[in-house]
Amino acid sequence: MCELYASQNPDLYRVRKKSIRIQGVVTSLALENKIWQVLEQIAEQENLSVPQFISTLYQESVERHGAVDNLASLLRISCLTYLLNSTKP
């Protein structure tokens, strides 16, 4: 039943930590390797580095909503949104 999902390469969902600077503060993000890969695609499309993209997304989210309670979740949902929108005709 779940063959497509269960057959995923474990390296794709292995978590990797990276440190980035957001608004002058260094923070550590722990995300799955596949999420980092999609963030690289998004950043490249926007002509930004991954840290620049994350910092910009964070700032724009704060401006719209006042705060970002869970940056890792915001990044995962952003990647999902990107992937879903890139598959539309």
C-alpha positions as CSV (number, residue, x, y, z in Angstrom):
1,M,0.0,0.0,0.0
2,C,2.7,2.5,1.0
3,E,5.5,1.2,-1.3
4,L,6.1,4.6,-2.9
5,Y,6.6,6.2,0.5
6,A,8.2,3.4,2.3
7,S,10.8,3.0,-0.4
8,Q,12.3,6.4,0.1
9,N,16.1,6.6,0.4
10,P,16.8,7.1,4.2
11,D,19.4,9.8,3.3
12,L,16.5,12.0,2.1
13,Y,14.9,12.1,5.5
14,R,18.1,12.1,7.6
15,V,18.2,15.3,9.6
16,R,21.1,17.7,9.0
17,K,21.8,20.8,11.2
18,K,23.0,24.0,9.7
19,S,23.7,27.4,11.4
20,I,22.6,30.5,9.7
21,R,22.4,34.2,10.7
22,I,19.0,35.8,10.8
23,Q,18.7,39.5,11.7
24,G,22.3,39.3,13.1
25,V,21.6,36.3,15.3
26,V,23.0,32.9,14.6
27,T,20.5,30.2,14.8
28,S,20.7,26.4,14.2
29,L,18.2,24.7,12.0
30,A,17.7,20.9,11.9
31,L,15.9,19.9,8.7
32,E,15.7,16.8,6.5
33,N,18.2,16.6,3.7
34,K,15.4,16.7,1.1
35,I,14.1,19.9,2.6
36,W,17.6,21.4,2.3
37,Q,17.7,20.3,-1.3
38,V,14.4,22.0,-2.1
39,L,15.5,25.1,-0.2
40,E,18.5,25.2,-2.5
41,Q,16.2,25.0,-5.6
42,I,14.0,27.8,-4.3
43,A,17.0,30.0,-3.4
44,E,18.6,29.4,-6.8
45,Q,15.4,30.4,-8.5
46,E,15.3,33.6,-6.5
47,N,19.0,34.3,-7.2
48,L,19.8,34.1,-3.4
49,S,21.9,31.8,-1.2
50,V,19.9,29.5,1.1
51,P,20.8,31.7,4.1
52,Q,19.7,34.8,2.3
53,F,16.4,33.1,1.2
54,I,15.7,31.9,4.8
55,S,16.5,35.3,6.2
56,T,14.2,37.1,3.7
57,L,11.4,34.6,4.2
58,Y,11.7,35.1,8.0
59,Q,11.7,38.9,7.8
60,E,8.7,38.9,5.4
61,S,6.8,36.5,7.6
62,V,7.5,38.7,10.7
63,E,6.2,41.7,8.8
64,R,3.0,39.9,7.8
65,H,2.3,38.0,11.0
66,G,4.3,39.7,13.7
67,A,6.3,36.6,14.6
68,V,7.5,33.2,13.4
69,D,6.8,30.7,16.1
70,N,8.4,27.7,14.3
71,L,10.9,28.5,11.6
72,A,11.6,24.9,10.7
73,S,7.9,24.2,10.1
74,L,7.6,27.4,8.0
75,L,10.5,26.2,5.9
76,R,8.9,22.7,5.4
77,I,5.6,24.2,4.4
78,S,7.3,26.7,2.1
79,C,9.0,23.7,0.4
80,L,5.8,21.8,0.1
81,T,4.1,24.9,-1.3
82,Y,6.9,25.3,-3.8
83,L,6.7,21.7,-4.9
84,L,2.9,21.7,-5.2
85,N,3.0,24.9,-7.3
86,S,5.8,23.7,-9.5
87,T,3.8,20.7,-10.6
88,K,0.7,22.6,-11.7
89,P,0.3,23.0,-15.5
